[in-house]
Amino acid sequence: MRSRIIRGIKSRLRDFGKPNTRPSSTPTEIAERPNTTSGSFLTPTQKFYEDLLTNNLSIFNSFALQSRSLTLRDIYARAASEGRHDTSSLLSEIDEVLKQSCENATILDHVAYNREILLSLASYLLDTSRSDLDTQSGLQVLRIVLAKYGDIAFTEHHKLQFVEALAEIANYEEQTRLMKRFEIKTLAPLQSELMEIDRIARTEDSSAEWVKAINSLYSTLDMTNIVLENDVSKPLFDRLTSVPGKEVDGPTVSIIMPTYKPDSGIYTAVRSLVNQTWKNIEILVVDDGSPKEFDFIFSEVERLDTRIRVIRQAENGGAYVARNTGLLEARGEYITTHDDDDWSHPEKIELQVSSLVNDDTIVATTSAHIRTTSDMHFRRINAKPRHLQTNYSSLMFRKSAIDQTGGWDISIRGSDTELAGRLIQHFGSGSLIHFVDKPMSFSRVWAGSLTSGEIYRGYFAYSRLLYRWAFRQWHSDSKKAGRKPVLDPDRPRPFAVPTTFEPGNRNKDLGLFDVVYVTDYSRRSKFANRVLHEIETAVSAGLRVGYMHLNSPQTVKRSEITPRLFDLQLAGKITQVADTNGAETKLMVVYDASIGMFLDQFSSTVVVRRGIVVHDKGAVLKNSDGGEAFHPRIVLKHLDKSFNTYFSLVGAAREDQDGLKDQLPPARLLENRHIWSTHIATVPSTIKAPKQQPVVGFHSFGNKYRWPADRQKFETLYLSGDHKVLFYGMLKPLKRQLGEDIITEAQELDAFTFSLMEFFDRIDFWVYSPHERLVDRPWQAVIQALQAGKVVILPHHLEPLYGGAALYADADNVAALIAEYSQDIDKYVEQAKRGQELVAGRFSRAAYISRLESLMSLHFDYRK
């Protein structure tokens, strides 16, 4: 009987997710396969992302959470199941395996998974969940990991996420078992207690049970207990209050509460401050330009306590403008802020200020909060599966410190963390203390808050990310320059911020742009410098230019934004355009087609008259099997939907263009005359006759494959013949490959001392013969040499790229060609002219601008 059951289970498993491109496997065969997928049956795109997941899983996880793409679920599923399944098929297999394992646990041995990627899929399903069904799917994945691999497979994060997700679908019985099994009490202090309090709020009808549970926790933490107001018509949040108790005296603390069009939540917030045990406080309620109909609320608030002052601003400038207004009016030695719909425990101010009073080395403190609905259902919006989080809005600091650093940046978002970072830059990391072991506040979560839709479980709105990267760059640059960052209200802000982050600009329409460039502008991304070069050219032509940052899956080392971008923005030459902005552009250029792969959940309000996607494969190596980062039809489908227009693809070289022809309708591929060739910004140099003893040069800032493959070829190419040689740029790859003695000190021109144009001025011929494995594209270094008026000599296989603009020869014949042209000045000059003519027609700034203008001139609709 037992053997028949096992055979039946194996039979059912055998039918799951059979890929069409290979025969089905028995469970035993699946289990015996190594923990990698054979590339033979993978598409190039599947291969690329499987390699990415295998080699850069943590980076890919961050990218995935930022994209929140449904398409990515299948990427995870295929890699986790070693190529057998998409998401739906994998989840079906998991359901069946878990079901049958109840009868016989050995069935778990007959399915093979990549455990780490399977866990990442579970986390992704849970953090991007759109319904209880998604949450259940993520839980099923975690359950099979637990059943197959045991507790040891789980990190702290996965354990906390597991029990959190069980609460979200009200599976409290399993949650209780796992909290004990995972030792959550030890793993994450207070998380178990807070989960129980959250459960009571969701399941118990009696508010008395809830307040009993929260006070039990407060008693454990030696905190004052609270009571509830009797008015049961109010939400539980707004019934929170405390009874008069101990009073603590000390220096004055000024509490700034900015507000705009407040609702009844402001009474809850103010009452929580009036009831603080630290009695020497002033509460500065700053009305940020609310309409007249709100006057009665401010009058009532001011009558609640003599320590409350209402300060009125004529215009709405944003929360941080209001905070700075309050800062100017503050009389306290210590300053903090409080949101107008939050509630604070009566000991919050006492906790934070006591450390400042007792220790002169401490400059600022924060406390911890819990995000919650009005019904006290706890919510998490960041990537850490804990209810207790650092509350940067609670930042309290010495007023004297602000005299040195300046107040809040008046951006409408994110300035709390900027100020905290600036204080650390001035006074050291030990000067800011985070009190994160007690829940001192409840922060209300509601649909219209500034964080709504902008921050959620690993997702951060791109405008917020750019703001954070910009101020961190300013902090870092100040440190490198030996100074401390100071924000002077009488001077322009020293770092770039999105236009709509300026006071009064939150919903501003940015108007019409000539061109908006979309790419990943991270410093380590593949195309950031290339796109910035194009932006600078467009700006120089007087075009109105915007930029939009979107993460690329090809950026495997996430880093800060390249400083050139923010420098251009700070100088007023370009404008950041967010996906949610009101704006219109004649042309949108998406540089890096892989960006479109996972935009299935992305939607922009920017109006795009014409959109193009640049496919730049770049120089690659022969016989390399790195896969392909995008599929053209998927990319166009997602971009069409995201921007409500029709995009076209274009290659950055003829080879890229030709590779797209069979995959797209003809109307979706730009004509060959629009091939997105690289261009250079320099003007043609005066052509000079070669020296009596000619000088041969080469420069490269690239990798070892830009150089000849072996020492013999290098010496034949450069060191034979009656001429001198000079090399410039990044020479370490050459020396590592061919030996430190491959060139002498006299043959090297220091790139840190001399400019590229000075290098060109010293040479007559520019000779390039790359490694045989390199599949080349039009290369900027070649174009620069042509524009500099030098005779360029290349290997024969590059003739299709440059035609008559260059000379072509085998390595053995280069010396003879140099001698021939150096002895015939007219011949030399004519060849140099041909090079400059090619640049003018295809690779110059003028050629690039002409291409932009032709694409901007007409709205495109492929259906016509």
N, C-alpha and C positions, 0 to 999 in steps of 0.2 A: 504493500500500500504506500509506504513512505517513498519508494523509488518511483512509483507512478506519479505521485504528486510533484516530485522534483523534475521528472521528465516533462510534465505538463507545463510547469513554470518556465522551463528552458524553452519550450516550444513557443510560448507566448512572447518571451523576451526576444526570440529570434526574429520576430516580425517587426520589431520597433525600428522606425526610422531608417529603413534600408535606402542608402543613397543610390541614385540611378546609375552612377558611374562605376559601381563596383558590385560584386556579388555580396550577398548577405553573409554575415559571420555568425557562428555559433557563440553562445556566451563564453565558452571556454577559450575560443580564439580571441575574443575581445579582451578577456582577462590576461591573455598571454602576450598581447601586443605591447611594445614598449610605450612609455609615457609621452610619445610624440607622434604626430600624424604624418604618414607618408605624403610627401608633396605631390605624388603622381596623380592624385585625383582631385587636388585642390585647384580652384581658379587662381590666377595671379593675385586677385584682390584678397581672396581668402588666405592665401599664403602670406601676404604682407601683414595682415592683422593677426594671424596666428603667431607669426614670428614676433610681432610687437607685444602681444600678450605674454608670450613666453619669456621674452628678454627684458621687458620694461613694464611689468604688471602694475606697479604702484603708480607710475606716470600715466599709464593708460586709464587706470581707475579714476584719477583726478580729471582727466579729459572727459571721460564718460559722464561723470556727475555734472560737469559744466554743460555738456550738450543735452543731457536728459533724453537722449534719442531712443526711440523704440527699435530702430534698426540695429543698434548696438547690442540689444539683447541676443539677437541671433549670432552675432560675432562671438560673444561670450559662450553661448550654448554650443556652437560648433567646436570651439577650442576646448571647452570643458569636457565634451563627450568624445574628443579625439576624432572629430569629423563626422560622427554618426548622425547628429541631430541639429535641427533648428530649435528655437525655444519651445514651441508647442510640442514637438515630438519628444524633446528631452523631458519636459514636465510630465508627459504621458508615461514615459518609461519610468520616471521616478515614482509616480503614483503607483504603478503596477509593482515595482520592486518593493516598495514599502509595504504594500498590501500583502504580497506573497511572503515577504520575510517574516511576517507574523506567524506563518505556519512553519517556515524553515529558514533560519538565519543564514544558512550557507549560500542562499541565492545571491547574497550581497557580494560573494566572492566572484561571481560570474559577470559582473559589469565593471568596466574600467573607466575611470575619470581622471582628469587632471584636478587634483584636490584644491590647489590654490585658486585656480581659475573658477572652479565650481563655487567656492566661497565668495569670490568676487562677484559672480553672477547673483548670488543670494543677496549680498549687500546692495548691489545695484537695483535689483527688483524692489527691495524694501525702501531704499532711499528715494527712488523715483516713482514709488507707488502712486497710481491714480485711482485706485479703488481697493476695496477689501479683497477682491480676487487677486490683484497683484501681490498684496501682502501675504495671502495664503500661499501663492506660488513661491515667494521667497522663503517662507517658512518650510515648505516641502523640501526645498533644496537644502536648507540647513538641517532638516531632519535626516535626510539620507547621508549627509556628511557625518552627522553624529552617530547614526547607526553603523555606517561602514568603517569609519576611522576613529571614532571615540572622541572623548573630551579633548585629548591632546591636539586634535586638529584645529581647535578653536583658539583664536587670539582673544584678548580681553575685549576688543571691539566687537567681535562676532558674538561673544557670550551676552554682552549687554544689548546688542541689537536683537538677538534672539528673544530675550524676555520682554523687551520693549514691544516688538512686533506682536507677540502673543496678547499683550494688553490691548493693542490697537484693534484686534478683532474679538476682544472680550473673552479670550480663552484663558481664564484666570487659573483654572485647575492645572493645566500644563505649565503655566507660568510659575506657579508656586513650586511645583516639583523641580523645575529647572533652576530657579533661583537658589534652592537648597543645594542641588547637584553642582552648580557652578560656583557656589560659595560667593554669591553676589555681595553679601554683607561685608565680606573681607575685601573683595575685588574693587568695589566702588562704594565707599561709605555713604550712607544716607539714601542710596538709590532704592534699596528694598523698601525702606520706610516711605519714601516718596511715592513709589509705585502703589503701595497699599493705600495711601491717602488719595491718590488719583483714582484707584478702583472704587473706593467708597463714594467719591463724588459722582462717579458714573453709574453706580449700581444701587446705592442706598437712597431711599426716599427721605430719610431723616437727616437734616443738616447738623443735628446734635452729634451724630456719629462722626461726621466729618470733623467738626471742631474738636471733638474729643481726641481724634487721631492726630490732628496737627498739634494740639497742645501736648500730647504725649511726646511727640518729637521735640517740641520746644523745651519741655522739661528735661529731656535727656541731654539737650545741648545747653542747659542752664540758661534758657531764655524765658523772658516774661510770657505768660500765657495771654491769649486773646479771647475775645467774646464776639458774638454776632449780634447785630442790631435785630430788633424784633420784627421789622418790616419785611415780611416774607414775599412781598410783591417785587422786591429788588433782587437782582441776581446775587448769587452767593458772594461774588467778588466785592460788590458794593455794600455788603453787610459787615465786612471786616472792620473791627474796631478794637480798642483796648481800654481797660479800666485804669483810672489814675493810680499810679504806683510810685516807685522811687523817682526822685529828681536828682539830676547830676548837674553841678554848676561848673563853669569854666569859660574860656574865651568865646567870643561870638562866632557862630557859624552862619554864614549867609547861604541860603538855599534859593537858587534861581529856578523858577518854573516858567519856561516859555509856553505860550498857548495861543492857539488860533481857532476861533469858532468853537469854544469848549462845549462839551455836553455835560451831563450830570456826573460823569466820571471825575471831573475836577474836584467835586466836593469830597469824594473818597480819597483822592490824592492829598488834598490839603488837610483833611482831618487826620490822616496818618502822620503828617508832619507836626501838626499842633500837639499831638499826643506823644511826641518824642520825649524820652527820659532826659535827654540833653536839652535843658530849658533855655539856655542863652542862644536863641536862634532868631534870625529874621527870615521871613519868607517873602521873596520878591516875585510876585506873579507878573510876568511881562506879557501884556497883550500885544500880539504881533499883528496889529492892524485889523482886528475883527470888526465886522459891521456894527452899526449902532444897536441893532436888536439884541446884542449880547451884553449890553451895558448892565442890565439887571443882574446877570450872573456875576459879573465882577463886583458889583456893589454888595451882593450877598456874601461872596467869598471874603471880601475885605472886612465884613462885620463879624466873621467867625472868630477872629482873634486879633488882639492889638499888635501882634508881631507880624501881621501880614500887611504888605504894601502892594498896591497894584500900580504898575508903570505902564503907561499907554504909548504905543508907537503908532504914528499916523499911517504908515504903509506896511504891508506885509513883506518882510525881508527874509523870512526863514528862521528856523529855530536858533541858529548860531549867531545871527545878527541880534536876535532877542537876548541871547545869553550874554553877549558882549555889552548890550545895553544894561542888563542887570549887573554885570561886573563893574561898570562905571559907578553904579549907584550903591554897590555893596559896602557895608560898614564893617563886615566881619574880618577877623584875622584869617579865617579859613573859608574856602568857597567850595560849594558843591552844587549839583543840579538835580532836578527831579522832573520826570515826565508827568504830564497833566492827567494821565489816566492810569498811573501805577499806584501801588500801595506798598508802604514800607513798614516793616516791623518797628515797634517803638524804640528799640535799642540800636537801630541802624546808625544813626548819626553818632551816638556815643561810641559805638565800636570803631568807627572810622576815625573820628577826631582824637580819640584817646591816644592812639599811637603817634599822631602828629604832635600832640602836646608833650608826650613823655620822651620822644626821641627826635632830637634836632636833625639827625641824618636822614630821616624820612621826610620826603617832600610831598608825596601824594599817596592816596589809598583808593582802592575800589572794594566793592563788596559783591556778593553773589546773589543772583536772582533766579526765579523760575518763571518761564513764559507760560501763560495760562489764558484760557478763554474766560468770559464773564461767569461761566458756570463752574469754574475751577477745574476744567479738564486740561491737564498739563500738555504742553506742546514743545517740541524740539524743532529748531530751524537751522541749526548748524550741523557739522559733520560728526560731532561727538555725541554718542547715544547716552546722555546723562541729562537728568532734569535740572541739576544744579549747574549754572553757568556763570562765568565772570560777567558782571554788569558794568560796561564801560560808561554808561550814562550816570553811574554813581560816582564817577571820578571826583575825589575831594583833594584839594591842594592848598598849600599856603599861598595867600594872596601875594606875598612878597616874591614868590617864585615867578609869578606872571610878569612882574616888573622886569625880569631878565629875559623871559622867553616870548612875551606877547600872549595875547588871549587866544580865543578860538578862531580858527580859520572860518570865514563866513560862507563857505560852501554849504549847500543845503543838506548834504549827506556826509556821514563818515568822519566828521571833524573830531569826535571824541577820541578815536584811536590816533588821529594825527597829533593831537595835543599830548596824549599820554606818551607817544613816541618821542615828541620834542622834549618833554620833561626828562625822559630817560637820557636823551642825547646830552642834555645840560648837566644833569646831576648824577648820572650813573644808574645802572639797572637795579641796584639795591635801594635806590631812593623811592621806588614805587612798590608798595606792598598790596598784594591781592588777597583779600580775606574771602576764601572760597569754600570754607568748611561749614558755613551756616547760611540757611536761606533767609536773607534779610529783606528781600522784596519779592513781590509778584508783579510781573510786567504783563499788561493786558495785550493779547493778540487779537487784532480785528482786521477786517478786510481792507480798510482804507489807510492803514498805517504806512509809513515810508518804507518799512522793510517788507511789506506785503508784495509778493511776486518778485522781489529783488534778492532775497537771501533765503535759501532753503536747502538744508542737508547736502552740502557740497557744492551747491550752485550759488554763484555770486554774480549779480548783474554786471555786464561788462563795463558800464560806466563807473560803477563802484570799484571794480578791479583797477581800472585805469587811474582813478583818483588815488587809490592806495599806492599803486606803483609810482605815481608821480611824486607824492610827498615823501615816500621812502627814498626815492632817488635824490631829492633835495636834502634830506637828512644825511644820506651817505656822502653826497658831494661836499656838503659843509664840513663833515668830519674829515674827509680826505684833504680838504683845503686848510685844515687846522683851525676852523672856527665852529661856533655852535649856531644852530639854526634859530633865527629870531624872526618872529612875524610882527612887522611894524605896520600898524593900521594906516599910517600916513604914506606908505609906499606900496607899489603894486605887488601882488602876491608873487613870490619868487619861484613858483612852480605852476605847471599847467593843470587846469581842471576842465572838465566838460562844460561847454557853454551853458547847458541847462542846469548846472550845479551852482551857477551864480545867483545871488539873491534876486528874486522876482522873475527868474527865467525858467522855472520848473517846467512849464508847459509851452515854452516859447517855440514858435515855428522858425526853423533855421533858414527857411527860404530856398532859393534855387542854387544849385551847384553845377558847375560845368562837369566835374568828374569827382566821383567818390571811389577811393581805393580801399578794397577790402582784402586784408591778409592777416596773418598772425605776426604781430609786431614784436614778439618776444625776441630778446637779444640773440638767442640761440636758434631761432627758427630759420627755415631753409631760405626764405625769400625776402626777409625784412629789409636787408640792405638794398637789394635789387629794386624793391617797390619804393623805398625812400629816395633812391636815385631818380626814379620816374616822377615822384611827387615834386622833387626839387626842379625838375625840368618843366613840369606843368605850371608850377608857381612862377618860374622865370618868364613864362610866356603870358603871364597876366591872367591865367585861368583861376576861377574860384574852386578851391580844392578842399574836399572833406576826406576824412579817413574813418574807417570802421574796423575795429579789432575783433576778430573771431579766432578762437583757438583752432590750430591745425593738428590733426592726429599724427602728422609727420614730425612734430616738434617733440622729440623724445626726452629732451632735457628742458623742462620748464624753467624760465628765469624771468628777470625783470624786463620791462619794455626797453628797447634800444633808446638811449638818450636823445639821439637825433630827432626822433619823432616829437618828443616833448619840447625840445628846443625850437622846432618849427612852429609848434602850436603856441608856445609862450611868446614868440615873436609876432604872432598874429597872422602868420602866413597860411595856416591850415586850420580847419575846424574839426573837432571830434564829432562824429555823427553816431548816435546810438540807435539801436534797432527800434526803440520806442519813440524816437523823436519825430516831430513833424518836419519834414524836409522833402525836397525833390531834387533829382539830379538828371542831367541830360545823359550821362554815361556812368555806369558802375562797372569797375574793373575788379573782378575777383581773381587775385593772383595766388594760385595754389588750388587746383581743382579738388584736392582731397577735402578741403574745408566744406564743400557741399555734400559730402558723403553722409553726414549725420545731422543735417538740418531739418529732419522730418518733423521736429517739434518746434522749430524756430519760425517766428512770424514777425515781420517788420512793418512799421507804418511808413517807412521811407518810400516815396514814389519814384520808381525807376523807369525812365523813358526807354533806355536801352541798356541791356546788361550783357557783358561778355565774361567768359571764364578763360584764363590763360593756363594752358597745360605746358609746363616747363619740366621736362624730364631731366634736363641738365646733362652734363657729361657723366657717362656711366661706364662701367667696366664690362668687357665682353665676358660671357659665360657666368655672369653673376646672377644669382637666383633670389633676388630680394623681393619679388612680387611686385604688385602694382597698387598704389595707395588709393586709387579711385576707379570707378566705373562710370564712363561718360553719361550714360542715360540716367543713372541714379542721381548723379550730380545735378544734371539739368532739371530733372523732375523736382528735386528738393528746392533748388534755387527758384524755379518758376513759382512754386507754391509760397515760398517764404517772402518773396518780394512782389508777388502778384503781377509778374510780367514774363516775358519769354527771353531766356538767355541763349547765347551762342557760345560755342567753344572755338578756340584758336590755339594753334601750337606756337611755342617760342622758337621753333626751328622747323625746317622742312620735314625732317624725320618725324617730329612730334605731330605735325599736321597730317602727314600721310598715314600715321598710325590710327588716326581718328576716323578716316573716311568710311570705312566699312561698318562702323558702329553707330553712325548718326544719319538722320535724314540730311540731304544736301543743304537744305536751308538753315540747319542748325550749326553748320561749320562755316566760319568766315572764309572769304576768298583768300587765296595765297598771297595776294598783295598786302593783306593785313597781318601776315605772320608776325608774331610779337617779338621781333628781333631786339637784341640788346642795343643800347646806344651809349655814346660817350658825350661828355659835356664840353670837351675842349674844342678849340678852333684849330684849323690846320696850321701846322708850323711851316716856317719858311724852309724850303728844301735846300740843303747845302751839299756841295760836292764832297765826296768822300775824302778822308785824309790820305796823305801820301802812304802811310802805313795804316790801312783800314782797321777799324775797331769793330769787332763782332760782339753783340750783346744779347742777353736774354734776361727777362724778369718774370717772376711768378710769386704770387702770394697764396698759392694753392698747395696741393699735396704732392707726394712723391711721384705720382703718375704723370705730372706735367714735365717730368724730366725723362731722358732716355733710360731704357731698361737696364743697361749694364755699363760698366766703366769703359770698355773698349769702344762702344758706340759713342759715348760721351766724348772721349778723347778724339775720335775720328771726326766727329761733328764740329767740335769747338777748338781743339788744340792742335790740329794739323793745318798746315798752310802758313803763309807769310802774313799773318795778321795778329793783332792783339785781341784779348777777350775781356769782357767786363760783365759781371753778374750783379743783380740787384733784387731786393725783396726778401722773401722768406727762404733762406738757404739751408735751414736745418734739415728739412726732408731730403735734400740732395746729399748732404754730408752723411746723414744716417744711412742712406741707401748705398752710396758709392764710396764712402770713406772720408774722413775728416781732411785728408790731404788732397782731395780731388781738385780743389782750386787753391791758389795762393792768396795771401792777404792782399796783394797788389791787384788781384783780379776781382775783388769784391768791393762794391760801393755800398757804404753803410746807409741803410734805408732810414735810420733815425737822424742822420745828419744831412742827407741830400734828398731832394725831391725827385719824383719820377721824371719831370721834365729836365732836370739837371742830368739824370742818367741818360735820357735820350740825346741830349746835346753832346754827350761824350762818345756816342757810338755812330756807326754808319750802316751796319747791317744788323737785322734782328732775326735770329735763327731759332726755330722751334721744331722739335721732333719728339713728341710725347711717347710714353710707354705704349707698346703695341696693344695692351689690353684696353686702353682708353678709347671709348667711342666718343669722339669730340663733337661739339656744337660750335657755332660762331662764338668766339671767346673774346672777352673785352680786352685782354692783354694784346692779342693780335691786332685788334682794331686800333688800340692806342698807338701801337708801333707804326701802323699805316698812317694814321693821322699826324704823327710826329714827323712824317716825311722820310721814313727809313725804308730801305729796300728789305722786304720780308721774304725769308726763304723757309719753305715748309716741305714736309714729305708729300709725295704724290697723292696719297689718299685724301688729303684735305682740299684738293683742287675744286671739288664741287661746292665747297663752302665759300671760297674767296675768288675763284675764277682768275682773271688776268691781273687782279690786284697784287698778287704775290708771285714769286718764283718757286719752282718745285724741283726737288732733287733728292736722290739717295744720299745717305751720309757720306759715302765715298766721293761724291761729286760736289759737295758743298764748297770746299776750299777753291776748286777751280772756278765755280760760279762767282764766288766773291772776287777772285782775281780778275775775272772777265769784266765785271761791272764796275769795279773800282778803277780800272784803267780806261774806261769809256764813260766820261762824265755825262755826255748827252744821253746815253743809254740808261745810266743810273737815274738821271733826273726824270726821264720819261716814265720809267718804272715806278718811281716814287709818286709821280702825279697820278698814275692809274690807281695806286692805293688810296690816295686822298679822294679821288673821284668816287670810288666804291663807298667810302665812309660817308661822303656827302649824300649819296643817293639812298643808302640803306641804314646806316648806323649813326647818324648825326642827330643832334637835338631837333633840327628843323624837320628831319624825316619823321621823328617820333611825334612831334606836335602836329604835323600834317596828318598822320594816322589818327590821332585823337580827334582832330577837327572833322575828319570825314565820317567818323563813327558817331560823333555828337550831332551831326547835322540832321539826321532823320530818325524818327521813332521806328522801332523794328517790331514787326509782328510776323512771325514765320508762317502764319496761316494764309497770308495774302498770296 
